[in-house]
Amino acid sequence: MSAVDTPAAAEPRTRRIIPLLVFALAVALLVATPFLPNYHIRVINGLLIYILLGIGLNIVIGYAGLLDLGFVAFYAVGAYTYALLASPQFDLHLPFLLILLIAAFLGMLTGILLGIPVLKLRGDYLAIVTLGFGEIIRIVMNNVDWLTGGPQGIARLDKASVFGIEFARPVEIYFLLLVIVFTVAVLVWRMERSILGKAWAAIREDQDAARGIGINTTNAKLAAFATSASIGSIAGVIFAASQRFVSPESFTLQESVLIVLMIVVGGIGNILGIVAGATILILLPEVLREFAEWRILFLGLLMIVLIIIRPAGIVPRSFGPDKLIRGLFGK
Amino acid sequence: MLGTIIQQTVNALTIGSIYALIALGYTMVYGVLRMINFAHGEMFMLGAYAAFLALTLVVGDIGAVGAIALTLVFFGAIVAVGFVGVGIERLAYRPLRNSTRLAPMLSSLGVSLSLVTGVQILAGPQPVGFPSFFPTTRFDVFGGTVTLVQIGILIAAFILMFGLYTLVNRSRMGIIVRAVSESRPTAQLLGINVNLAISMVFFSGPLLGAAGGILYASYYGIMSPTMGAVIGLKAFTAAILGGIGSIPGAMLGAYILAFVEVGGTALLPVVSGGVLGTEYRDVLSFAILILVLLIRPAGILGEPVSEESMVYKREF
């Protein structure tokens, strides 16, 4: 990429000013959030969870080029891990960080379990099998009453607490989320630029050629599924800890689709794009709340228009975090 | 016992015929555009609403409508939805023809969301009772019950599917559609009007889907703006199971799925000793789908999608 970049000085001034403005706005929002009413903080927390989910799913879709429509299954795995290990359901009350680790591991395991049988499938067939997998997980959770409480779900989950500090109020959850989202985003961004990330890119562009130059496509794909699934699972733990209630209703196919849309509308394969996409698809309906159903209609039409006029997303792949950093600090 | 078997078979055939009508739309669109049309379930919903609108606004009193008027309403509604389908393709999918493979699929998600919400705004979000298009006569066959509605659905579905079969296999238009579905670049090089073929597919698919919607609504006596989502997913599963892109495959897949569902509902609790309730019939359907795809990725009757037809377009 960097070989074909034009020097920053040669770009028109507006090219640097717009990202700068958007970035300043984002920082201002993040700083202002703790002072907002609880309801608003909850909305921002929801947004951060979706950004986390988007970053996770983007590894499979945006980096490795595999369409996964059952991502919500991993989200559910994480949420139910927390619900079962930190609630009166089985009277287990493990510490939050331990559950986070267990959930990340379980998510990874589920990701690999789903990954192994579908490795040979491509494109649409992969999308459909993952979709079926997600639905199966949801239906099972809805019906294994002795384990998951069925449609009623599991309530009265423990408050999250890390080293004796409790995270229960929306503000507290907000700070917890901020740390986790930022850490995951940086890790995933570094991963994209590592040798594994380049293997993913090669698979995305041409799987046969990737195999031809000696990339172990099986391992690289499994790594993508595993990483993505464990991030989804982590998001599920935080979701469960912030709601302190889980039920199968939160893990429908529509959620998976929403996350895919966030990625594509925002900018596929680009973490900055996911932030933009999530902001539009999650915050816009909240901002337009008074327009009731009209806002959903507007959202649907906006989606079509955006995909037609900006097929690469609002923030295209070429404008990654590195460009932003360079734009902000001159070089 | 015999009566129960006959009754369950007719139930499965009825619901299978409705799935088949919708699955055909998924499979034909996939055939020509290699695109999953997520808005297709909404054509099913629109069909029911269009027929209801025609009955209440145009015909007026629902109770006193004769068979001829009902048939006219039925065909008027499905043709109208066919034109809606053509319009949607023109506005939301054609601009993306040369984009990535994912783009039109996501655009169809936007279309689906817009249509559901649009109908919710216009007609209200709550389910509405739907008048039956057939007399509610019941027959007793060896102790099992078969209704005239079911027989009517079977006949209507059969006529429509036979019509489509004839259109695709015996008409000039069918040759054009099949050529485009075989290889779009080649068809274009041979001077075939590709846009016409695609419009044709986007006319007949929604038309059949809308017919499915009307039959479904008069079978269960109810319609709602979100009715397309679940049935759409089922019909889509059926299309994949039979082999997406294959017209006989879509019909076969639909009937297999219907028999698995009806059989699963009846047999799952018995076979598993009460551990797995009837709720697991959808798990059974998806499990069968996944198994079939793992053994035969192209579905039961589908031809493996050739690399050549995939290569000319990037996935993302």
Interface residues (C-beta under 8 A of the other chain):
Chain A: I61 G62 G65 L67 P117 V118 K120 L121 R122 G123 D124 Y125 A127 I128 V129 G132 F133 E135 I136 I139 V140 N142 N143 R204 L253 V257 V260 L261 V264 V265 I268 G269 E293 W294 I296 L297 L299 G300 L301 L302 M303 I304 I307 I308 P311
Chain B: Y30 R34 I36 F38 L91 A92 P95 L96 S99 T100 R101 L102 A103 L106 S107 L109 G110 V111 S112 L113 S114 L115 T117 G118 Q120 I121 P125 L233 T237 I240 I244 G277 E279 Y280 D282 V283 F286 A287 L289 I290 L293 L294 P297 V305 M310 E315 F316
